[in-house]
Amino acid sequence: MGRLSGKVAIVTGAGTGLGRACMEIFAREGATVVGAGRRPEPLEEVREAVASLGGVARVIPSDLSDESSCLKVVATTLDEFGRVDVLINNAAMGGNTYLESREGGMSAIGETPTEHWHELISNNLDSAFYMVKAVLPSMRAGRSGSIVHISSDSAIRGIPIAHAYASLKAAILSLSRQMAVTYGPENIRTNCICPGVMDTPMMVGSPLMEVLDESNPSRSRFRYTPLGRAARPEEIAHGCLFLASDEASYVNGATLVIDGGGLSCPA
């Protein structure tokens, strides 16, 4: 306990999945947490969950594809808590929810409508850029900070679908490395996590959640990792906790793949 005592952490995409897990785990470790995301209802549920743990949380419904919203999140955090020590850049659009609501949105590049390409850029890459721009002045003034970008194992491996999503996640991975070089001398560490498939609301109904040989349980396995299942959000969040904490004080420019061995899996 107390690995983030006295720290203030902003988590984007905080309402569900990995973002919610970060909010709760960080609060248990002593951080004041500020959660941003689109939908007020799940954010309020997260705030109540953190409060039940005895933690301090502020939630701010925000469209993070809009720069002014990102500036508001950071300004509100600084006004209320005086500092930003950690940014978890987790907000993203994709998964099965996007697949079902936008025809061709998670397809190969030849079948991806141009408007969905731009929408994914706005919500997956622009949002990360805006949040970084907003927190950097405070971190640079204090000569301290930890920024964790959430990318994807699809940024590293070749996949037959979701080319726009995977390409933007690769851009986030590259952005993380460039920032590590530039801001490391000011004691601002920037690292990137590449999760595999996570069991989150965004992935419900996705073909990525299927197992092989369902008719023969003894031979069934999860398609994408040797461990035979998708990740629980908290398993990825503990990686975020490590990179956010002082235990990772010499970790900068790293790419942490947490995918259950998926990159080694032939499926």
N, C-alpha and C positions, 0 to 999 in steps of 0.2 A: 504494500500500500504506500501511497505518497510519492510515486515516481514522477508525478507532474505537480506536486504541491507548489502553490503560488503562481502557477502559470495560467495564462489565458489562451484558450484555443478556439479558433474559428473552424467549423466543419461545414462544408457545403454539401448539398444533397443529403441533409441531415434527417429527413423525415422517415426514411425506411432503410432497410438493408445495411450496407456497410456504414453509411453515415450515422444511422441510429446506434449501431454497435459502438462506433467511435465515441459518440456523445456519452453513452452510459459507462464505457470502460474508462474513458478519460476522467469523468466525474468521480468514479470510484478511486482513481489514483490521485485525486486532489485538485484537478484542474477546474477552473471556471470555464464553462463551455458555452459557445455562441453558435447556434445552428441556423443555417440559411437554406431555404428551399422554396419550391413553388407553392405547395399546398399547405394551408394553415392547419388543417385538422391533424395530419400525422405529426406536424411539428409540435403542436400543443400536447399530443400524447407523449412525445419524447420529453418535453419539458416536465410533464408530470412524473414520468418515469425517473428522470434525474432527481427531481425533488424528493421522491420516495426513497432514493438512495442517500439522501442528506446532502446532495450536491447543489451547486448553483448553476442555473442555466438561463439563458436568454435566447428566444427564438425569433427570427425575423423572416416572415414570408417575403420572398424575393424572386424576381425573374433575373437570374444571373447571366442571361444572354444580353442584358442591358447594363452598360457600364455605370450608369448613375445608380442603379440598384446595388452594385458591388461597392461603390464608394459609400453608399448609405450604411451597408452592413459594417464596414470597417469604421466609419465615423461613429456609429452608434456604440460599437465595442469600445473604442477609445474614450468616448464621452463617459461611459458607464463604468469601465474597469481600468482605464488609464494605460493599457498596453495591449499588444498582441505578440505572444511568444510563439504560437504555432498556427500554421494554416494547413488544413487537410483539404486539398483541392480534389473533391470527390464528385461534384455535380456532373451528371452526364445524361444523355438521352440515347436510348438504344434498346437492345434486348427484344424480347417477344412482344412487349407492349407497343414498341415502335413498329415492329414487323406487322402487327395486326391492324394498326391504325393508319399506316402510310404504305400504300402499294409500291413495292420496289424499294422501299427505304433501306432495307437491310440486304440488298441483293449484291451481285457482282457489279462491277463498275459499268458494264455495258447495259445493264438493266436499271441502273439507279437514276431516277428523275433528277434533273438539275436542281429543282427547288428543295429536294430532300438533302442533297449534298450541302447546300448552303445552310439549311436548317441544322444539320448535324455539326457543321463548322461553328455555327453560332452558339450552340448549346454544349458542345464538348471541348472546343478549343478556345473560342473567344472568351468564354466564361472563366477559364483558367487564367488567361492573359489579364483580364480585367481585375481578378482578385489579387494576382501577384502585384500588378501596378498599384493597387490600393494599399496593400500591406507593407510594401517595401519602404516607403518613407519612414514609418514608425520603427521598423526593424533596423534600418540603417542608422537612424538617430540613436537607438539603443545599442547598436553594434552586437545584436544577438537575434537569433530566430531560427526556427526549423520549419521548412516548407516541404510537405509531402504531396507529390502528385500521384493520383491514381490513374495508371495506364491500364494495360491489359496484356495477357499473354498473346493476344491476337496482333499486338504490335510487333511481335518477334517471329511468330510462326506464320506460315502461309495458310490461309483459309479460303474455301471456295465461295463464301458469301460475305456480306457485311464489309465490303471493301472500303467504303467511305469511313465507317466507324473505326475499322482497324488502322487506316491511314492516319486518322486524327489522333488516335491513341499513340501511334508511333511518333507523331509530332510532339505530343506531350512528353514522351520519354526523352526526345532530343532537347526540348526546352529545358527540362530538368538538368540535363548535363551542362548545357551552356550557362545556366544560372549558377550552378555549383562552381564553375571556373571564375565567373565574374564577381560573385558576392561572397564566396568562401573567405577571401581576405578580410572581410568585414564581420566574420564570425556568424554569417547567415548560411546555414547548411540547407542544401536542396537535394532531395532524394526522390526516388520513384518506386512505386510498387506495381508490379504486373500480376494481378490476380488471374487465376483461371476461372472456370465457371463457378459462380456462386448461387446458392439456393436463396434467391431474393424474389420479392414480388415482381420485379422487372423480367424475371426469367420464367415465370409460371407459364406452362404450356409450350415452352420452347422445345424444339427437337434436340437441342443441346442437353436437355435434362433426361433424355431417353437412355435406357439400358439395352444391352444386346441380349438376345435369347430369353425374352420374358417368359416364354412357354416352358423354359427349363431353368428354374431358379438356381440349380447347382452350377450352371454355366453362365449365369447372368453377371454382367459387370457394367459399371458406368462407362459410357463410351469414351470419355475424354481423360480419365486419369487411372493409373494403376491402383490407386487407393479405393476405387470402386464407388465413389460418390462425389457430389459437388461439395464445395467448401461452405461451411457455415460462416455468416458474416463476421462473427467474433474472431474466427481464426485469421482472417485478414486484418481485422482491427488491431490484434495484438502486434502485428508487424508495424502498423502505424504508430502504436504506442512506443515501441522500441525506438523508431526513428525520431519521434517527437521528444523523447526523453534525453536526459544528460548521459545515459548509458551509451548513446550513439554520438557522443561529442566529437569523435574522430571519423564519423561516417558522413561523407559528402560526395555527391555525384554517383551514388550507388544505384543500381537497379536490383531490387529484391523481387524475385519471382516466387510467388506463393500459389502454386497450381497443382499440388498433389502429384507432381511428376508428369503433368500433362504434356510438356514439351518433349518428353521421351516416349510418349504413347503413340503407337502407329496409327490408331484410329483418328 
